[in-house]
Amino acid sequence: MKFSEINLSPELRQAIADLKFETMTMVQEKSIPLLRAGDDLIVQSETGTGKTAAYAIPMIESIDLSQDYIQALVVVPTRELSKQVCNHIEALVTHIPDFRMLSLYGGRNFESQKKSLNIKPHLLISTPGRINDLLDQSLIDISKLKFLILDEADTIIEMGLKESLDLIFDKSPASRQTAMFSATHEANLIKISHKYLARAKHINFAKKKSHDIKISHNYIVLDEVNRLDAIKRIVFSEKVFRSIIFANNKVVVDKVFKILKKQGFKVAALHGDLKPNKRDLIMERFKNFEINILVASDIAARGIDIPDLDLVFNFQLPREDRDYTHRVGRTGRAGNEGKAITFVNNKEIKFLKSFATKLDLNIDEAQVPRIDSLDIVSVDILKNIIIDSCLTKGEVKKQTKKIEVLEAEFKGQNEFLSAYQADIVNSSEHVLGAGFR
């Protein structure tokens, strides 16, 4: 179904046209009519399937702009997702100037957020902790709430925030319309949702087959000491422009980041110990292509929308299958093709295959690309490979100079290429990934 086939306000229709949204995704086609009809809803759908617009469009329509109280609340698990959802909805209300909304979350000055409430928002987007702070101090009133959305509800529950949800439900009216959105199919979620949404309708796309989601899943058996070289070789051989490398803790994140930075890659690290404004800046730079490789802990896996992400690397096997789902869900979004590569040692293969069975995925073994897969058949092509890479301008200049020095030293092209390839193999810190012939 096309968006043009449903009856929307002229302002909302114009915003949808501006965003070049034409055909609804499956979750939008199923959810929007039910939410517009006033039904409570439990929606389980893979990441990148358009869940935000699925609830935002009916929510925007339900708000009475002549009233100066909070009519809609979107609860999200992380500050990153709060900002992301806010940006999505801002784009949808761009032609509705009287629409007032706020994104609130921990890590920002509480006093300044209190002052921001003076605008009397129609919509709040917030993490559970910040909402609880505001409710405890009677700084907000949600007693007239019309619309309550729990986005990434599975993550909110996993984070042990059930008491926060209880307070939100207690302080909001029973007449409100409520919807839970989740990326995974979790029995725990269903159990808890029955408490809050006894008569909700259920939409479940979470068991969708992997071949429909357009993400190819591969694993490479490799000791950790060789994984960075493997990543570099893959990045160059497959012309990967933007990627995320996931690790299980901040120590490994920082280690991988420092090595790649030292070797001249446009890279940044993201984990929970960074200050909120620093995390915001990193995500902004990544989205604006100032950074090409993001090394991250699982804090970046939940709900973050990065357009055109080529590849997700699992530098370490995730601890649980749901973490695998959220990590690889950063690629292959909105119908685009994506790819995920997971590094494991021999003992971890059985755990990865158990993930594959549980998630109904085909995960194939792959090998680190050989040097000849880089298609280095001439000096000019080699220079272009370097120029079009994820390296900083300074490193591109350094590598190009190195190529020119070798080119001058060896008269024939074949002689030069042999010397350059020997340099790759013999150097433990080569940008093209050493050690894999």
C-alpha beads as a LAMMPS data file, in Angstrom:
LAMMPS data file: protein, C-alpha beads

437 atoms
436 bonds

1 atom types
1 bond types

-500.0 500.0 xlo xhi
-500.0 500.0 ylo yhi
-500.0 500.0 zlo zhi

Masses

1 110.0

Atoms # bond

1 1 1 0.000 0.000 0.000
2 1 1 1.163 3.522 -0.791
3 1 1 1.012 6.396 1.705
4 1 1 -1.022 8.318 -0.883
5 1 1 -3.820 5.742 -0.485
6 1 1 -4.573 6.648 3.126
7 1 1 -6.340 9.767 4.359
8 1 1 -3.774 12.019 6.056
9 1 1 -3.628 15.725 6.855
10 1 1 -2.115 17.874 4.071
11 1 1 0.807 18.801 6.377
12 1 1 1.661 15.185 7.160
13 1 1 1.218 14.146 3.541
14 1 1 3.656 16.893 2.457
15 1 1 6.271 15.789 5.023
16 1 1 5.984 12.175 3.856
17 1 1 6.474 13.344 0.264
18 1 1 9.501 15.429 1.323
19 1 1 11.010 12.295 2.901
20 1 1 10.333 10.406 -0.349
21 1 1 8.295 7.782 1.492
22 1 1 6.052 6.165 -1.108
23 1 1 5.269 2.524 -0.367
24 1 1 4.647 1.406 3.206
25 1 1 6.722 -1.331 4.764
26 1 1 4.791 -4.379 5.987
27 1 1 4.885 -3.249 9.603
28 1 1 3.580 0.199 8.619
29 1 1 0.799 -1.250 6.468
30 1 1 -0.367 -3.495 9.325
31 1 1 0.169 -1.093 12.265
32 1 1 -1.020 2.302 11.019
33 1 1 -4.698 1.345 10.374
34 1 1 -4.981 -0.429 13.753
35 1 1 -3.433 2.466 15.671
36 1 1 -5.619 4.979 13.831
37 1 1 -8.632 2.880 14.829
38 1 1 -7.626 3.212 18.502
39 1 1 -6.400 -0.341 19.128
40 1 1 -3.669 -1.255 21.598
41 1 1 -0.870 -3.035 19.798
42 1 1 2.103 -5.346 20.356
43 1 1 4.431 -5.253 17.351
44 1 1 7.466 -7.473 16.916
45 1 1 9.443 -6.688 13.797
46 1 1 13.059 -6.749 12.696
47 1 1 15.201 -3.629 12.961
48 1 1 15.125 -1.279 9.995
49 1 1 11.520 -2.083 9.015
50 1 1 10.080 1.376 9.632
51 1 1 8.628 0.978 13.124
52 1 1 9.108 4.648 14.094
53 1 1 6.918 5.954 11.264
54 1 1 4.445 3.125 11.964
55 1 1 3.584 4.596 15.349
56 1 1 4.539 8.251 14.756
57 1 1 2.033 8.904 11.956
58 1 1 -1.089 7.866 13.925
59 1 1 0.334 9.453 17.079
60 1 1 0.838 12.843 15.374
61 1 1 -2.722 12.698 14.027
62 1 1 -4.140 12.009 17.500
63 1 1 -2.687 15.170 19.088
64 1 1 -4.890 18.226 19.619
65 1 1 -2.589 21.212 19.084
66 1 1 -4.978 23.579 20.861
67 1 1 -4.306 21.826 24.188
68 1 1 -1.244 22.659 26.337
69 1 1 -0.551 19.337 28.055
70 1 1 1.366 16.133 27.367
71 1 1 -0.777 13.986 25.077
72 1 1 1.793 11.465 23.842
73 1 1 4.800 9.754 25.404
74 1 1 7.412 7.613 23.652
75 1 1 9.579 5.633 26.076
76 1 1 12.932 4.427 24.733
77 1 1 15.799 2.531 26.440
78 1 1 18.741 4.781 25.525
79 1 1 19.558 8.433 24.995
80 1 1 20.819 7.666 21.466
81 1 1 17.460 6.195 20.511
82 1 1 15.655 9.127 22.139
83 1 1 17.508 11.568 19.897
84 1 1 17.032 9.382 16.834
85 1 1 13.274 9.033 17.336
86 1 1 13.040 12.780 17.950
87 1 1 14.812 13.479 14.645
88 1 1 12.446 11.125 12.780
89 1 1 9.347 12.731 14.238
90 1 1 10.681 16.273 13.714
91 1 1 10.919 15.446 10.007
92 1 1 7.285 14.307 10.009
93 1 1 5.982 17.461 11.742
94 1 1 8.110 19.918 9.798
95 1 1 4.951 21.451 8.227
96 1 1 3.092 21.557 11.562
97 1 1 4.726 24.590 13.246
98 1 1 2.532 24.479 16.374
99 1 1 3.565 20.916 17.214
100 1 1 5.719 20.968 20.370
101 1 1 7.949 18.070 21.401
102 1 1 10.914 17.358 23.679
103 1 1 13.554 14.655 23.868
104 1 1 14.630 14.031 27.478
105 1 1 17.266 11.635 28.817
106 1 1 19.893 11.169 31.494
107 1 1 23.369 12.570 31.120
108 1 1 22.136 16.088 30.374
109 1 1 21.771 18.872 32.927
110 1 1 18.567 18.169 34.823
111 1 1 17.844 21.845 35.527
112 1 1 18.047 22.782 31.850
113 1 1 15.703 19.925 30.966
114 1 1 13.259 21.131 33.631
115 1 1 13.296 24.597 32.043
116 1 1 12.687 23.121 28.601
117 1 1 9.319 21.845 29.867
118 1 1 8.143 25.480 29.826
119 1 1 7.260 25.073 26.156
120 1 1 4.391 22.800 27.309
121 1 1 5.139 19.928 24.921
122 1 1 2.443 17.853 23.275
123 1 1 4.897 14.943 22.944
124 1 1 7.699 13.673 25.173
125 1 1 10.349 11.202 24.037
126 1 1 12.321 9.963 27.005
127 1 1 14.259 7.221 28.720
128 1 1 12.463 5.549 31.673
129 1 1 14.852 6.933 34.304
130 1 1 14.382 10.548 33.268
131 1 1 10.595 10.187 33.101
132 1 1 10.654 8.704 36.613
133 1 1 12.730 11.635 37.899
134 1 1 10.208 14.078 36.473
135 1 1 7.202 12.165 37.784
136 1 1 8.724 11.748 41.258
137 1 1 9.185 15.517 41.504
138 1 1 5.748 16.232 40.009
139 1 1 7.384 18.194 37.198
140 1 1 5.246 16.564 34.518
141 1 1 1.643 15.405 34.424
142 1 1 0.699 12.456 32.220
143 1 1 -2.795 12.024 33.658
144 1 1 -4.349 13.120 30.333
145 1 1 -2.062 11.011 28.159
146 1 1 -3.709 9.775 24.968
147 1 1 -0.876 7.830 23.377
148 1 1 1.883 5.730 25.020
149 1 1 4.577 4.014 22.967
150 1 1 7.239 1.656 24.326
151 1 1 9.930 1.542 21.638
152 1 1 12.487 -1.287 21.889
153 1 1 10.295 -2.647 24.690
154 1 1 12.362 -5.835 24.908
155 1 1 15.471 -3.807 25.741
156 1 1 13.637 -1.744 28.364
157 1 1 12.563 -4.976 30.057
158 1 1 16.030 -6.566 29.721
159 1 1 17.561 -3.526 31.412
160 1 1 15.509 -4.210 34.539
161 1 1 13.320 -1.132 34.155
162 1 1 10.022 -2.863 34.923
163 1 1 9.449 -0.659 38.021
164 1 1 9.852 2.442 35.869
165 1 1 7.217 1.113 33.496
166 1 1 4.897 0.382 36.429
167 1 1 5.118 4.028 37.527
168 1 1 4.407 5.311 34.000
169 1 1 1.353 3.061 33.698
170 1 1 0.134 4.008 37.161
171 1 1 0.409 7.756 36.474
172 1 1 -1.251 7.627 33.050
173 1 1 -4.980 7.082 32.458
174 1 1 -6.427 3.646 31.748
175 1 1 -8.128 5.159 28.692
176 1 1 -4.796 5.810 26.962
177 1 1 -3.890 3.966 23.770
178 1 1 -0.732 1.898 24.206
179 1 1 1.623 0.160 21.789
180 1 1 4.772 -1.888 22.397
181 1 1 7.352 -2.216 19.630
182 1 1 10.171 -4.748 19.730
183 1 1 12.795 -6.126 17.354
184 1 1 12.903 -9.615 18.867
185 1 1 10.514 -12.437 19.665
186 1 1 10.894 -12.816 23.421
187 1 1 8.568 -14.879 25.620
188 1 1 9.379 -12.500 28.474
189 1 1 8.066 -9.579 26.480
190 1 1 4.790 -11.342 25.736
191 1 1 4.333 -12.273 29.401
192 1 1 4.844 -8.698 30.619
193 1 1 2.846 -7.144 27.797
194 1 1 -0.182 -9.225 28.803
195 1 1 -0.130 -7.459 32.171
196 1 1 -0.252 -4.011 30.574
197 1 1 -2.093 -4.737 27.324
198 1 1 -4.631 -7.453 27.980
199 1 1 -6.675 -6.702 24.855
200 1 1 -3.882 -5.681 22.502
201 1 1 -3.709 -6.907 18.937
202 1 1 -0.476 -8.638 18.015
203 1 1 1.616 -8.183 14.864
204 1 1 4.633 -10.473 14.615
205 1 1 7.192 -10.245 11.833
206 1 1 10.083 -11.132 14.171
207 1 1 10.391 -14.661 12.836
208 1 1 10.910 -13.466 9.284
209 1 1 13.390 -15.605 7.376
210 1 1 16.927 -14.295 7.027
211 1 1 16.799 -14.428 3.221
212 1 1 13.894 -11.948 3.291
213 1 1 15.861 -9.452 5.389
214 1 1 18.702 -9.279 2.812
215 1 1 21.566 -9.629 5.284
216 1 1 24.243 -12.186 4.471
217 1 1 25.755 -13.809 7.571
218 1 1 29.295 -15.183 7.592
219 1 1 31.816 -16.333 10.151
220 1 1 35.591 -16.654 10.048
221 1 1 37.512 -18.950 12.374
222 1 1 40.472 -16.881 13.522
223 1 1 42.421 -16.168 16.685
224 1 1 41.860 -12.703 18.124
225 1 1 45.428 -11.589 17.435
226 1 1 44.818 -11.809 13.653
227 1 1 41.317 -10.341 13.499
228 1 1 42.258 -6.709 12.925
229 1 1 44.418 -7.604 9.956
230 1 1 41.515 -9.664 8.619
231 1 1 39.120 -6.724 9.005
232 1 1 41.497 -4.437 7.115
233 1 1 41.850 -6.958 4.290
234 1 1 38.059 -7.343 4.051
235 1 1 37.512 -3.567 4.110
236 1 1 39.874 -3.083 1.162
237 1 1 38.929 -6.166 -0.874
238 1 1 35.174 -5.582 -0.587
239 1 1 35.457 -1.782 -0.829
240 1 1 33.694 -1.293 2.502
241 1 1 33.205 2.421 3.042
242 1 1 31.280 2.410 6.328
243 1 1 31.284 -0.284 9.003
244 1 1 30.826 -0.977 12.708
245 1 1 33.152 -3.272 14.654
246 1 1 31.433 -4.663 17.759
247 1 1 33.320 -5.910 20.819
248 1 1 32.016 -7.170 24.153
249 1 1 33.591 -4.598 26.460
250 1 1 35.157 -1.148 26.460
251 1 1 38.697 -2.484 27.023
252 1 1 38.655 -4.318 23.692
253 1 1 36.819 -1.414 22.017
254 1 1 39.544 1.021 23.065
255 1 1 42.326 -1.381 22.070
256 1 1 40.948 -1.934 18.540
257 1 1 40.224 1.793 18.145
258 1 1 43.762 2.854 19.164
259 1 1 45.422 0.429 16.742
260 1 1 43.261 1.489 13.791
261 1 1 43.694 5.171 14.608
262 1 1 47.471 4.778 14.836
263 1 1 47.467 3.111 11.418
264 1 1 45.627 6.034 9.828
265 1 1 41.990 4.975 9.622
266 1 1 39.069 7.376 10.088
267 1 1 37.811 5.637 13.193
268 1 1 36.122 6.379 16.532
269 1 1 35.226 4.413 19.671
270 1 1 31.810 4.331 21.316
271 1 1 31.016 2.816 24.714
272 1 1 29.108 3.580 27.907
273 1 1 31.986 5.268 29.746
274 1 1 32.060 8.182 27.318
275 1 1 30.278 11.373 28.343
276 1 1 26.899 11.892 26.645
277 1 1 27.990 14.918 24.609
278 1 1 31.021 12.970 23.378
279 1 1 28.805 10.062 22.284
280 1 1 26.489 12.485 20.476
281 1 1 29.411 14.074 18.645
282 1 1 30.795 10.693 17.558
283 1 1 27.434 9.547 16.191
284 1 1 26.992 12.841 14.356
285 1 1 30.439 12.537 12.770
286 1 1 29.753 8.910 11.791
287 1 1 26.452 9.839 10.156
288 1 1 28.155 12.735 8.321
289 1 1 30.907 10.457 6.920
290 1 1 33.652 12.187 8.896
291 1 1 34.261 8.764 10.455
292 1 1 34.102 5.573 8.400
293 1 1 34.705 2.907 11.038
294 1 1 32.998 2.853 14.427
295 1 1 34.322 0.496 17.100
296 1 1 31.550 -0.024 19.621
297 1 1 30.237 -1.954 22.565
298 1 1 26.617 -3.104 22.521
299 1 1 25.454 0.366 23.576
300 1 1 25.477 1.241 19.854
301 1 1 23.516 -1.831 18.778
302 1 1 20.135 -0.813 20.157
303 1 1 17.929 1.187 17.850
304 1 1 20.667 3.218 16.179
305 1 1 19.851 4.002 12.556
306 1 1 22.929 4.465 10.351
307 1 1 22.006 4.879 6.679
308 1 1 24.008 2.871 4.142
309 1 1 26.054 0.841 6.607
310 1 1 27.973 -1.646 4.472
311 1 1 29.108 -4.197 7.002
312 1 1 28.932 -5.198 10.669
313 1 1 31.927 -6.996 12.165
314 1 1 31.562 -8.982 15.365
315 1 1 35.167 -8.761 16.550
316 1 1 34.016 -10.988 19.416
317 1 1 31.095 -13.382 19.495
318 1 1 28.124 -11.697 21.241
319 1 1 27.179 -13.129 24.609
320 1 1 23.573 -13.851 23.649
321 1 1 21.581 -14.418 20.479
322 1 1 19.510 -11.238 21.049
323 1 1 22.760 -9.229 21.042
324 1 1 23.616 -10.781 17.686
325 1 1 20.198 -9.702 16.353
326 1 1 20.623 -6.114 17.479
327 1 1 24.215 -5.834 16.245
328 1 1 23.664 -7.136 12.725
329 1 1 20.383 -5.201 12.518
330 1 1 22.425 -2.019 12.018
331 1 1 23.005 -3.115 8.406
332 1 1 20.497 -4.204 5.750
333 1 1 17.955 -1.626 6.895
334 1 1 14.833 -0.447 5.068
335 1 1 15.121 -3.123 2.381
336 1 1 18.795 -2.509 1.588
337 1 1 21.292 -5.345 1.415
338 1 1 23.702 -5.804 4.307
339 1 1 26.433 -8.089 5.520
340 1 1 27.649 -9.359 8.885
341 1 1 30.942 -11.145 9.611
342 1 1 31.554 -12.772 12.992
343 1 1 34.990 -13.871 14.195
344 1 1 35.116 -16.991 16.353
345 1 1 37.705 -19.430 17.649
346 1 1 37.243 -23.186 17.305
347 1 1 35.482 -23.485 20.665
348 1 1 32.941 -20.768 19.820
349 1 1 31.645 -22.246 16.551
350 1 1 29.029 -24.373 18.343
351 1 1 27.660 -21.298 20.178
352 1 1 27.396 -19.310 16.947
353 1 1 25.596 -22.202 15.266
354 1 1 23.167 -22.396 18.193
355 1 1 22.431 -18.689 17.600
356 1 1 21.817 -19.469 13.934
357 1 1 19.396 -22.274 14.785
358 1 1 17.480 -20.191 17.314
359 1 1 17.291 -17.146 15.014
360 1 1 16.606 -19.217 11.879
361 1 1 19.641 -17.829 10.038
362 1 1 21.995 -19.257 7.467
363 1 1 25.521 -18.442 8.660
364 1 1 28.234 -19.585 6.254
365 1 1 31.946 -19.984 6.865
366 1 1 34.156 -17.549 4.956
367 1 1 37.879 -16.994 4.517
368 1 1 40.045 -13.902 4.797
369 1 1 40.523 -12.487 1.265
370 1 1 43.887 -13.057 -0.372
371 1 1 46.089 -10.225 -1.617
372 1 1 45.094 -10.939 -5.221
373 1 1 41.439 -10.277 -4.303
374 1 1 42.387 -6.591 -4.034
375 1 1 42.722 -6.526 -7.808
376 1 1 46.060 -4.692 -7.714
377 1 1 46.974 -4.970 -11.389
378 1 1 48.512 -1.540 -11.866
379 1 1 50.044 1.305 -9.884
380 1 1 47.145 3.618 -10.791
381 1 1 44.568 1.109 -9.540
382 1 1 46.531 0.681 -6.314
383 1 1 46.545 4.456 -5.778
384 1 1 42.788 4.577 -6.396
385 1 1 42.228 1.777 -3.866
386 1 1 44.106 3.858 -1.282
387 1 1 42.396 7.150 -2.198
388 1 1 38.869 5.678 -2.052
389 1 1 39.486 3.959 1.277
390 1 1 38.637 4.655 4.934
391 1 1 42.051 6.231 5.539
392 1 1 42.559 9.816 6.661
393 1 1 43.867 12.349 4.143
394 1 1 47.227 12.318 5.894
395 1 1 47.516 8.530 5.675
396 1 1 46.407 8.503 2.034
397 1 1 49.193 10.989 1.281
398 1 1 51.711 8.862 3.213
399 1 1 50.700 5.637 1.441
400 1 1 50.673 7.321 -1.981
401 1 1 54.187 8.641 -1.347
402 1 1 55.292 5.144 -0.333
403 1 1 53.893 3.774 -3.594
404 1 1 55.717 6.441 -5.607
405 1 1 59.030 5.674 -3.868
406 1 1 58.681 1.962 -4.617
407 1 1 57.572 2.747 -8.171
408 1 1 60.757 4.757 -8.747
409 1 1 62.896 1.991 -7.223
410 1 1 61.479 -0.810 -9.387
411 1 1 61.421 -0.146 -13.108
412 1 1 58.786 -2.630 -14.233
413 1 1 55.168 -2.618 -13.063
414 1 1 55.184 -6.337 -12.231
415 1 1 58.432 -5.933 -10.305
416 1 1 56.910 -3.035 -8.343
417 1 1 53.698 -4.930 -7.535
418 1 1 55.675 -7.946 -6.322
419 1 1 57.717 -5.686 -4.047
420 1 1 54.575 -3.991 -2.716
421 1 1 52.844 -7.300 -2.021
422 1 1 55.965 -8.570 -0.247
423 1 1 55.855 -5.411 1.869
424 1 1 52.232 -6.212 2.822
425 1 1 53.085 -9.743 3.900
426 1 1 56.186 -8.747 5.848
427 1 1 54.685 -5.758 7.666
428 1 1 52.655 -6.415 10.800
429 1 1 51.022 -2.967 10.575
430 1 1 50.235 -2.591 6.881
431 1 1 47.003 -0.728 6.137
432 1 1 45.879 -3.439 3.697
433 1 1 46.079 -6.145 6.354
434 1 1 49.252 -8.186 6.620
435 1 1 49.738 -11.895 7.098
436 1 1 47.145 -13.262 4.652
437 1 1 48.644 -14.292 1.346

Bonds

1 1 1 2
2 1 2 3
3 1 3 4
4 1 4 5
5 1 5 6
6 1 6 7
7 1 7 8
8 1 8 9
9 1 9 10
10 1 10 11
11 1 11 12
12 1 12 13
13 1 13 14
14 1 14 15
15 1 15 16
16 1 16 17
17 1 17 18
18 1 18 19
19 1 19 20
20 1 20 21
21 1 21 22
22 1 22 23
23 1 23 24
24 1 24 25
25 1 25 26
26 1 26 27
27 1 27 28
28 1 28 29
29 1 29 30
30 1 30 31
31 1 31 32
32 1 32 33
33 1 33 34
34 1 34 35
35 1 35 36
36 1 36 37
37 1 37 38
38 1 38 39
39 1 39 40
40 1 40 41
41 1 41 42
42 1 42 43
43 1 43 44
44 1 44 45
45 1 45 46
46 1 46 47
47 1 47 48
48 1 48 49
49 1 49 50
50 1 50 51
51 1 51 52
52 1 52 53
53 1 53 54
54 1 54 55
55 1 55 56
56 1 56 57
57 1 57 58
58 1 58 59
59 1 59 60
60 1 60 61
61 1 61 62
62 1 62 63
63 1 63 64
64 1 64 65
65 1 65 66
66 1 66 67
67 1 67 68
68 1 68 69
69 1 69 70
70 1 70 71
71 1 71 72
72 1 72 73
73 1 73 74
74 1 74 75
75 1 75 76
76 1 76 77
77 1 77 78
78 1 78 79
79 1 79 80
80 1 80 81
81 1 81 82
82 1 82 83
83 1 83 84
84 1 84 85
85 1 85 86
86 1 86 87
87 1 87 88
88 1 88 89
89 1 89 90
90 1 90 91
91 1 91 92
92 1 92 93
93 1 93 94
94 1 94 95
95 1 95 96
96 1 96 97
97 1 97 98
98 1 98 99
99 1 99 100
100 1 100 101
101 1 101 102
102 1 102 103
103 1 103 104
104 1 104 105
105 1 105 106
106 1 106 107
107 1 107 108
108 1 108 109
109 1 109 110
110 1 110 111
111 1 111 112
112 1 112 113
113 1 113 114
114 1 114 115
115 1 115 116
116 1 116 117
117 1 117 118
118 1 118 119
119 1 119 120
120 1 120 121
121 1 121 122
122 1 122 123
123 1 123 124
124 1 124 125
125 1 125 126
126 1 126 127
127 1 127 128
128 1 128 129
129 1 129 130
130 1 130 131
131 1 131 132
132 1 132 133
133 1 133 134
134 1 134 135
135 1 135 136
136 1 136 137
137 1 137 138
138 1 138 139
139 1 139 140
140 1 140 141
141 1 141 142
142 1 142 143
143 1 143 144
144 1 144 145
145 1 145 146
146 1 146 147
147 1 147 148
148 1 148 149
149 1 149 150
150 1 150 151
151 1 151 152
152 1 152 153
153 1 153 154
154 1 154 155
155 1 155 156
156 1 156 157
157 1 157 158
158 1 158 159
159 1 159 160
160 1 160 161
161 1 161 162
162 1 162 163
163 1 163 164
164 1 164 165
165 1 165 166
166 1 166 167
167 1 167 168
168 1 168 169
169 1 169 170
170 1 170 171
171 1 171 172
172 1 172 173
173 1 173 174
174 1 174 175
175 1 175 176
176 1 176 177
177 1 177 178
178 1 178 179
179 1 179 180
180 1 180 181
181 1 181 182
182 1 182 183
183 1 183 184
184 1 184 185
185 1 185 186
186 1 186 187
187 1 187 188
188 1 188 189
189 1 189 190
190 1 190 191
191 1 191 192
192 1 192 193
193 1 193 194
194 1 194 195
195 1 195 196
196 1 196 197
197 1 197 198
198 1 198 199
199 1 199 200
200 1 200 201
201 1 201 202
202 1 202 203
203 1 203 204
204 1 204 205
205 1 205 206
206 1 206 207
207 1 207 208
208 1 208 209
209 1 209 210
210 1 210 211
211 1 211 212
212 1 212 213
213 1 213 214
214 1 214 215
215 1 215 216
216 1 216 217
217 1 217 218
218 1 218 219
219 1 219 220
220 1 220 221
221 1 221 222
222 1 222 223
223 1 223 224
224 1 224 225
225 1 225 226
226 1 226 227
227 1 227 228
228 1 228 229
229 1 229 230
230 1 230 231
231 1 231 232
232 1 232 233
233 1 233 234
234 1 234 235
235 1 235 236
236 1 236 237
237 1 237 238
238 1 238 239
239 1 239 240
240 1 240 241
241 1 241 242
242 1 242 243
243 1 243 244
244 1 244 245
245 1 245 246
246 1 246 247
247 1 247 248
248 1 248 249
249 1 249 250
250 1 250 251
251 1 251 252
252 1 252 253
253 1 253 254
254 1 254 255
255 1 255 256
256 1 256 257
257 1 257 258
258 1 258 259
259 1 259 260
260 1 260 261
261 1 261 262
262 1 262 263
263 1 263 264
264 1 264 265
265 1 265 266
266 1 266 267
267 1 267 268
268 1 268 269
269 1 269 270
270 1 270 271
271 1 271 272
272 1 272 273
273 1 273 274
274 1 274 275
275 1 275 276
276 1 276 277
277 1 277 278
278 1 278 279
279 1 279 280
280 1 280 281
281 1 281 282
282 1 282 283
283 1 283 284
284 1 284 285
285 1 285 286
286 1 286 287
287 1 287 288
288 1 288 289
289 1 289 290
290 1 290 291
291 1 291 292
292 1 292 293
293 1 293 294
294 1 294 295
295 1 295 296
296 1 296 297
297 1 297 298
298 1 298 299
299 1 299 300
300 1 300 301
301 1 301 302
302 1 302 303
303 1 303 304
304 1 304 305
305 1 305 306
306 1 306 307
307 1 307 308
308 1 308 309
309 1 309 310
310 1 310 311
311 1 311 312
312 1 312 313
313 1 313 314
314 1 314 315
315 1 315 316
316 1 316 317
317 1 317 318
318 1 318 319
319 1 319 320
320 1 320 321
321 1 321 322
322 1 322 323
323 1 323 324
324 1 324 325
325 1 325 326
326 1 326 327
327 1 327 328
328 1 328 329
329 1 329 330
330 1 330 331
331 1 331 332
332 1 332 333
333 1 333 334
334 1 334 335
335 1 335 336
336 1 336 337
337 1 337 338
338 1 338 339
339 1 339 340
340 1 340 341
341 1 341 342
342 1 342 343
343 1 343 344
344 1 344 345
345 1 345 346
346 1 346 347
347 1 347 348
348 1 348 349
349 1 349 350
350 1 350 351
351 1 351 352
352 1 352 353
353 1 353 354
354 1 354 355
355 1 355 356
356 1 356 357
357 1 357 358
358 1 358 359
359 1 359 360
360 1 360 361
361 1 361 362
362 1 362 363
363 1 363 364
364 1 364 365
365 1 365 366
366 1 366 367
367 1 367 368
368 1 368 369
369 1 369 370
370 1 370 371
371 1 371 372
372 1 372 373
373 1 373 374
374 1 374 375
375 1 375 376
376 1 376 377
377 1 377 378
378 1 378 379
379 1 379 380
380 1 380 381
381 1 381 382
382 1 382 383
383 1 383 384
384 1 384 385
385 1 385 386
386 1 386 387
387 1 387 388
388 1 388 389
389 1 389 390
390 1 390 391
391 1 391 392
392 1 392 393
393 1 393 394
394 1 394 395
395 1 395 396
396 1 396 397
397 1 397 398
398 1 398 399
399 1 399 400
400 1 400 401
401 1 401 402
402 1 402 403
403 1 403 404
404 1 404 405
405 1 405 406
406 1 406 407
407 1 407 408
408 1 408 409
409 1 409 410
410 1 410 411
411 1 411 412
412 1 412 413
413 1 413 414
414 1 414 415
415 1 415 416
416 1 416 417
417 1 417 418
418 1 418 419
419 1 419 420
420 1 420 421
421 1 421 422
422 1 422 423
423 1 423 424
424 1 424 425
425 1 425 426
426 1 426 427
427 1 427 428
428 1 428 429
429 1 429 430
430 1 430 431
431 1 431 432
432 1 432 433
433 1 433 434
434 1 434 435
435 1 435 436
436 1 436 437
